[in-house]
Amino acid sequence: MEIIVGKTAGFCYGVKRAVEGAEKEVEKEQVYCLGEIVHNKEVIRALQQKGIQFVDELEEAKGKTIIRAHGIPKETIEKAKKLGINLIDYTCPNVLKIHEIAKEYAKKGYYIFLLGSPNHPENIGTISYCGKNYQVVENEEEIEEAIQNFKNSKKDKLLIIEQTTYSLEKFERITEKIKVEIDKKVQLVIKNTICSATKLRQKETEEIAKKVDYMIIIGGKNSSNTKKLYEIAKRYCENTICVENKEQLPIEKVQKFFKIGIMAGASTPQKSIEEIINLIKNKEEVFI
């Protein structure tokens, strides 16, 4: 059996920075985190064991509070100031760049299309910087409505930005459709804000999926970037599965294949990847 593990699998820079930062903060004193610092149960559990308390509402925090990698709305930052809560910002730098772009172009009078999920915490934060004239577009089916709303706004300037973990393929398809459907007089600015780590990971997932008989995607069920890796892998390898840990892996089924591909989401710890690799290797030895 051959096992191909993605070189880009596991923690991206933003996640690594946030998790390591949180570990250092809790060594000094009791700290809270507003929402899940990243979308991975294994990571959350490990940080809870070290003493970090995760809260859903700012009012639940009793002291120093971490801003997760996804970022938070500007209103929440203002609220923390009023409550006297000291915020420690571990928002991914790539997300902060999107906030700055949204703020800049909103001030310039642009209507903004934000490509991504309206319920994702990253986008909830970004929306707060988009002003009143914006539309979240998750998929191609929503383009027509978005363009109509843009026309109704009477704006002649349009900015397109994306969630950092958005699908590169979707981004390219949607932006091409928008170019075709809007008036040529519209001042269109397209900022590809998908982070480089996401682009590389998605590309490598496609390359591996084309080579293997069975593909394993490791990551949290509520992780946006993990879901996209699964969708990409499934497109090129019918036998694709997404698991959070080794307990969820159907090892007997895996053993029936000769070439296994493994990729992991940006919030997946190295430990989870290694445990699955070792499980496959150990079982292989038993079967031999």
Wavefront OBJ file of the C-alpha trace (Angstrom):
o trace
v 0.000 0.000 0.000
v 1.172 3.519 -0.856
v 0.166 6.522 1.270
v 0.462 10.041 -0.166
v 0.219 12.793 2.459
v -0.285 16.389 1.367
v 2.673 18.668 2.094
v 0.258 21.479 2.941
v -1.882 19.350 5.290
v -2.497 20.721 8.783
v -2.175 24.070 10.537
v -1.860 27.142 8.334
v 0.051 30.199 9.568
v -3.025 31.969 10.961
v -4.226 28.957 12.928
v -0.739 28.128 14.246
v -0.315 31.738 15.379
v -3.684 31.771 17.166
v -3.308 28.399 18.902
v 0.285 28.967 20.034
v -0.625 32.459 21.172
v -3.552 31.148 23.219
v -1.299 28.535 24.845
v 1.174 31.229 25.907
v -1.576 33.514 27.252
v -3.110 30.840 29.486
v 0.316 30.140 31.006
v 0.310 33.699 32.401
v -3.252 33.947 33.710
v -6.866 32.873 33.282
v -8.080 33.775 29.792
v -11.297 33.447 27.825
v -11.900 32.999 24.119
v -14.905 34.430 22.309
v -16.179 31.555 20.177
v -14.096 28.624 18.937
v -10.540 29.794 18.297
v -10.501 27.491 15.234
v -12.978 24.948 13.881
v -11.529 21.757 15.318
v -12.828 19.847 18.353
v -9.457 18.276 19.122
v -7.801 21.700 19.327
v -10.622 23.146 21.441
v -10.512 20.204 23.853
v -6.728 20.516 24.276
v -6.973 24.250 25.020
v -9.811 23.691 27.498
v -7.643 21.197 29.345
v -4.953 23.880 29.618
v -7.453 26.240 31.220
v -8.918 28.395 28.469
v -12.643 29.043 28.857
v -14.641 29.427 25.653
v -17.663 31.739 25.753
v -20.370 32.508 23.200
v -21.156 35.996 24.443
v -18.764 38.751 25.494
v -20.700 39.290 28.731
v -19.727 35.768 29.842
v -16.038 36.676 29.882
v -14.680 37.697 33.299
v -11.279 38.885 32.186
v -8.728 38.936 29.356
v -10.378 37.569 26.189
v -8.884 36.174 22.995
v -10.193 37.156 19.578
v -10.208 33.970 17.520
v -8.475 33.456 14.169
v -11.705 34.210 12.275
v -11.961 37.690 13.766
v -15.003 39.470 15.192
v -17.291 42.357 14.146
v -16.088 45.883 14.929
v -19.182 46.371 17.110
v -17.933 43.611 19.410
v -14.593 45.395 19.785
v -16.414 48.590 20.728
v -18.586 46.647 23.173
v -15.510 45.163 24.863
v -14.140 48.665 25.442
v -17.377 49.710 27.160
v -17.319 46.587 29.328
v -13.671 47.112 30.206
v -12.627 43.769 28.730
v -9.041 43.496 27.519
v -9.021 41.834 24.081
v -6.029 39.883 22.785
v -6.250 39.905 18.989
v -5.284 36.658 17.264
v -7.324 37.347 14.144
v -5.548 35.893 11.112
v -3.565 38.687 9.378
v -5.192 37.715 6.064
v -8.635 38.311 7.565
v -7.533 41.689 8.934
v -6.422 42.665 5.399
v -9.938 41.932 4.124
v -11.402 44.120 6.877
v -9.157 46.978 5.740
v -10.094 46.500 2.078
v -13.825 46.428 2.894
v -13.522 49.535 5.061
v -11.501 51.418 2.422
v -13.861 50.694 -0.470
v -17.023 51.228 1.580
v -15.743 54.747 2.311
v -15.130 55.250 -1.413
v -18.790 54.492 -2.093
v -18.438 51.002 -3.542
v -21.141 48.365 -3.380
v -19.499 45.182 -2.051
v -20.023 41.547 -3.010
v -18.559 39.253 -0.341
v -18.195 35.706 -1.653
v -18.641 33.120 1.084
v -21.081 31.781 3.663
v -23.263 34.426 5.375
v -23.118 32.449 8.638
v -19.361 31.904 8.785
v -17.750 33.830 11.686
v -15.066 35.277 9.419
v -17.678 36.828 7.139
v -19.794 38.072 10.033
v -16.758 40.067 11.076
v -16.039 41.303 7.533
v -19.650 42.391 6.988
v -19.309 44.894 9.825
v -16.769 46.802 7.695
v -18.781 46.745 4.459
v -21.161 49.578 5.286
v -24.802 49.419 4.219
v -24.315 48.510 0.550
v -23.195 44.903 0.391
v -24.375 41.411 -0.523
v -23.017 38.044 0.602
v -22.887 35.621 -2.339
v -22.348 31.994 -1.419
v -22.855 30.301 -4.794
v -23.626 30.873 -8.474
v -27.384 30.595 -7.953
v -27.307 33.830 -5.950
v -25.539 35.958 -8.581
v -28.683 37.180 -10.360
v -30.279 38.433 -7.140
v -27.021 40.083 -6.060
v -26.636 41.926 -9.361
v -30.260 43.100 -9.225
v -29.723 44.464 -5.711
v -26.577 46.203 -6.932
v -28.515 47.823 -9.797
v -31.281 48.906 -7.418
v -28.676 50.639 -5.231
v -27.895 53.017 -8.148
v -24.196 52.576 -7.382
v -21.724 52.590 -10.286
v -18.807 51.065 -8.388
v -18.563 47.404 -7.340
v -15.958 45.579 -5.244
v -15.690 41.779 -5.070
v -13.857 40.180 -2.141
v -13.919 36.638 -0.752
v -13.741 34.633 2.443
v -10.112 33.546 2.915
v -11.073 29.867 2.648
v -13.450 30.230 -0.306
v -13.219 27.840 -3.259
v -10.835 29.154 -5.908
v -12.845 27.446 -8.653
v -16.089 29.054 -7.449
v -14.386 32.435 -7.227
v -13.251 32.219 -10.841
v -16.640 31.052 -12.140
v -18.638 33.655 -10.201
v -16.398 36.609 -11.069
v -16.532 35.694 -14.771
v -20.340 35.600 -14.677
v -20.498 38.952 -12.907
v -18.186 40.524 -15.497
v -20.528 39.385 -18.253
v -23.760 40.460 -16.571
v -22.982 43.926 -15.209
v -22.963 47.120 -17.246
v -19.610 47.937 -18.859
v -19.784 51.415 -17.326
v -19.580 49.974 -13.812
v -16.228 50.522 -12.129
v -15.444 46.931 -11.114
v -12.647 46.031 -8.691
v -11.922 42.367 -7.958
v -9.668 41.496 -5.027
v -8.797 37.819 -4.781
v -8.620 37.620 -0.984
v -8.481 33.830 -0.790
v -5.314 33.213 1.239
v -2.319 31.577 -0.425
v -2.404 28.635 2.003
v -5.971 27.860 0.912
v -5.074 28.067 -2.785
v -2.082 25.750 -2.377
v -4.035 23.276 -0.250
v -6.929 23.118 -2.708
v -4.566 22.652 -5.657
v -2.602 19.896 -3.911
v -5.826 18.144 -2.893
v -6.872 18.019 -6.539
v -3.481 16.670 -7.632
v -3.445 13.918 -4.998
v -7.085 12.932 -5.574
v -6.327 12.325 -9.260
v -3.568 9.846 -8.341
v -5.168 7.700 -5.630
v -7.865 5.044 -5.174
v -9.062 6.336 -1.804
v -8.876 9.848 -0.350
v -9.043 10.801 3.321
v -9.759 14.409 4.308
v -9.083 15.142 7.991
v -10.731 18.097 9.689
v -13.595 19.506 11.725
v -17.139 18.944 10.472
v -17.829 22.666 10.911
v -14.645 23.739 9.125
v -15.332 25.637 5.899
v -11.936 24.954 4.349
v -12.163 21.236 5.203
v -15.547 20.960 3.484
v -14.107 22.520 0.351
v -11.184 20.080 0.352
v -13.701 17.230 0.572
v -15.706 18.631 -2.352
v -12.572 18.959 -4.484
v -11.295 15.475 -3.606
v -14.707 13.889 -4.238
v -14.787 15.418 -7.708
v -11.638 13.540 -8.720
v -11.777 10.484 -6.455
v -15.156 8.840 -5.891
v -13.872 6.996 -2.821
v -13.394 10.048 -0.602
v -14.184 10.337 3.092
v -13.982 13.174 5.623
v -13.139 12.328 9.248
v -12.247 14.331 12.353
v -10.058 11.668 13.980
v -8.820 8.082 13.745
v -11.908 6.739 15.545
v -14.068 7.766 12.586
v -11.886 6.056 9.979
v -13.405 2.828 8.508
v -10.032 1.085 8.574
v -11.256 -2.254 7.171
v -12.575 -0.430 4.105
v -9.364 1.556 3.708
v -7.343 -1.673 3.616
v -9.060 -2.691 0.386
v -7.311 0.070 -1.548
v -3.718 0.193 -2.774
v -3.098 3.921 -3.059
v -4.322 6.200 -0.245
v -4.293 10.000 -0.302
v -4.414 12.111 2.869
v -5.103 15.835 3.152
v -6.061 17.862 6.219
v -7.795 21.172 6.808
v -6.065 24.316 8.064
v -7.294 23.754 11.643
v -6.264 20.090 11.872
v -3.441 19.403 14.364
v -0.460 17.311 13.271
v -1.323 14.768 15.957
v -4.618 13.886 14.229
v -2.838 13.391 10.902
v -0.113 11.204 12.387
v -2.612 9.043 14.301
v -4.488 8.232 11.104
v -1.276 7.480 9.190
v -0.061 5.187 11.995
v -3.425 3.439 12.196
v -3.333 2.644 8.470
v 0.292 1.493 8.599
v -0.192 -0.683 11.688
v -3.303 -2.308 10.296
v -1.483 -2.974 7.057
v 1.198 -4.885 8.941
v -1.461 -6.920 10.747
v -3.197 -7.832 7.510
v 0.108 -8.829 5.913
l 1 2 3 4 5 6 7 8 9 10 11 12 13 14 15 16 17 18 19 20 21 22 23 24 25 26 27 28 29 30 31 32 33 34 35 36 37 38 39 40 41 42 43 44 45 46 47 48 49 50 51 52 53 54 55 56 57 58 59 60 61 62 63 64 65 66 67 68 69 70 71 72 73 74 75 76 77 78 79 80 81 82 83 84 85 86 87 88 89 90 91 92 93 94 95 96 97 98 99 100 101 102 103 104 105 106 107 108 109 110 111 112 113 114 115 116 117 118 119 120 121 122 123 124 125 126 127 128 129 130 131 132 133 134 135 136 137 138 139 140 141 142 143 144 145 146 147 148 149 150 151 152 153 154 155 156 157 158 159 160 161 162 163 164 165 166 167 168 169 170 171 172 173 174 175 176 177 178 179 180 181 182 183 184 185 186 187 188 189 190 191 192 193 194 195 196 197 198 199 200 201 202 203 204 205 206 207 208 209 210 211 212 213 214 215 216 217 218 219 220 221 222 223 224 225 226 227 228 229 230 231 232 233 234 235 236 237 238 239 240 241 242 243 244 245 246 247 248 249 250 251 252 253 254 255 256 257 258 259 260 261 262 263 264 265 266 267 268 269 270 271 272 273 274 275 276 277 278 279 280 281 282 283 284 285 286 287 288
